[in-house]
Amino acid sequence: MAPVPATAAAAAAPAAVVSTHEIRRAQRADGPATVLAIGTANPETCVPQDEYADFYFRVTKSEHLPELKNKLRRICNKSGIEKRFMFVNDDVMEAHPEFADRHLTSLDARVEIVSKVVPELAAAASAKAIAEWGRPATDITHLIFSTYSGVKAPGGDRLLASLLGLRPTVSRTVLSLHGCYGGGRALQLAKELAENNRGARVLVACAESTLIAFYGPEVGCNDTIIGQALFGDGSGAVIVGADPVGAVERPLFEMAFASQATVPDSEGAITMQHKKGGMDYHIGGGVPEMLAGSIERCLADAFGAIGVAARWRDLFWAVHPGGRRILDLIEEALGLDNGAMAASRQVLREYGNMSGTTVIFVLNELRRRFVADGAEGADWGALMAFGPGVTVETILLRVGSGLKGN
Ligand SMILES: CC(C)(COP(=O)(O)OP(=O)(O)OC[C@H]1O[C@@H](n2cnc3c(N)ncnc32)[C@H](O)[C@@H]1OP(=O)(O)O)[C@@H](O)C(=O)NCCC(=O)NCCSC(=O)CC(=O)O
């Protein structure tokens, strides 16, 4: 490197010496991280739940397994789901008959498809969030992309950033294989980024496709049947920032506190692993009971940490609808009435369990309900998401001024 002339070095030096503590303080935002906009998107193919067993056994050519088909029908009937959206359809299965048999090698072909369609779906949801936000996409400073379909580098975050026209200095992070707690994790990370980087605007995009884990039924493998009854595809995007700009940005939900807890002795309860025939997964039979037994502790610890005495009945709820029974047992464990999880139940009914992205749909549904009724009486709420670990993500929310008095 050429030596810098003394005069130029003096000109580049800071006017006054400031401590790193002062630099740090100046970088920090004043207010709490706040949800400023939400967008969602789904693939075109919609399958009504009462037709799903016929669709699934037809495209996987498994009509010779009528008992498993009846089992899938029984679970679909009790699922609380009316329809789901997905990339898998007749055309995909005709082009890739190997997807029906998990013992055949198909991971390369699956990754080839999802590494394109999943970021594109995330771009559709993100574009809606950015349009609602009202500022240009180039004002996004950080991108967090969460998916269980991302097993490639450069990853979907890079494609997503270019599809949206984000600036080249946007700071990208990928979260992978967090399963159904991916949305909660991504929002927690967004909170840290927004509060620690004055002026930061973080785009959280979660997108999931069951295509990576879609294969035919097998005698003795009930995980496949339960997964086929519950999961759907979708993307949810959220813009998070602190200190909203008055005339432009609309504070929807303030994020007051965030925590993560791991349920003891639960390591094998929910698992996911990419294998040659697609993503393998296991959902243990006791998951609803395990979650119902842990949830109150997580909530009490979170509210205790900020010194707020909350009554569960007074809160609003954005809970990941992993399955109808999970919502039933959580309501029971917390002594809530049947309407408390209405937003979660509605999302489950209309879209199924879209893994990590589902909780963003629930937040959007809650927002829709608050806009419709002016958020009368609503103040504190809890966003909760669960997944492999077993991990429980908790974010304490407060209704923002943008939702009051609509
Ligand atoms: C599947 C249900 C809708 C079924 O409703 P009910 O429990 O009321 O009905 P039921 O007891 O008669 O059960 C109907 C049939 O489902 C079967 N069944 C229930 N749970 C099962 C499981 N985990 N694995 C395999 N089969 C299961 C029962 O054996 C029964 O089979 P038969 O009829 O043959 O006797 C419910 O159990 C539910 O919501 N379970 C929660 C599912 C879950 O754990 N989701 C988390 C996904 S993971 C997630 O969200 C995070 C992530 O992926 O990261």
The ligand as an ORCA input file, in Angstrom:
! r2SCAN-3c Opt
* xyz 0 1
  C     -53.860    -35.338     13.564
  C     -55.023    -34.818     14.431
  C     -55.705    -33.686     13.658
  C     -56.023    -35.974     14.635
  O     -57.071    -35.536     15.428
  P     -57.469    -36.304     16.787
  O     -56.226    -36.503     17.600
  O     -58.567    -35.544     17.422
  O     -58.039    -37.665     16.256
  P     -57.648    -39.163     16.647
  O     -57.073    -39.282     18.000
  O     -58.846    -39.971     16.320
  O     -56.508    -39.509     15.565
  C     -56.829    -39.737     14.200
  C     -55.709    -40.579     13.640
  O     -54.507    -39.793     13.599
  C     -53.442    -40.601     14.089
  N     -52.381    -39.733     14.599
  C     -52.505    -38.698     15.445
  N     -51.298    -38.148     15.672
  C     -50.410    -38.841     14.934
  C     -49.008    -38.759     14.726
  N     -48.259    -37.801     15.296
  N     -48.403    -39.642     13.892
  C     -49.156    -40.599     13.269
  N     -50.495    -40.714     13.416
  C     -51.109    -39.862     14.246
  C     -54.111    -41.433     15.170
  O     -53.321    -42.566     15.490
  C     -55.410    -41.808     14.491
  O     -55.217    -42.921     13.633
  P     -56.386    -44.010     13.425
  O     -57.570    -43.258     12.866
  O     -55.796    -44.994     12.475
  O     -56.664    -44.572     14.784
  C     -54.530    -34.351     15.802
  O     -54.012    -35.448     16.518
  C     -53.477    -33.285     15.735
  O     -53.727    -32.102     15.463
  N     -52.255    -33.688     16.072
  C     -51.102    -32.756     16.073
  C     -50.238    -33.036     14.916
  C     -48.856    -32.499     15.167
  O     -48.105    -32.987     16.022
  N     -48.492    -31.451     14.447
  C     -47.165    -30.845     14.571
  C     -46.574    -30.894     13.234
  S     -44.921    -30.491     13.358
  C     -44.884    -28.828     13.354
  O     -45.888    -28.163     13.247
  C     -43.515    -28.282     13.503
  C     -42.506    -28.704     12.477
  O     -42.786    -29.412     11.517
  O     -41.363    -28.246     12.615
*
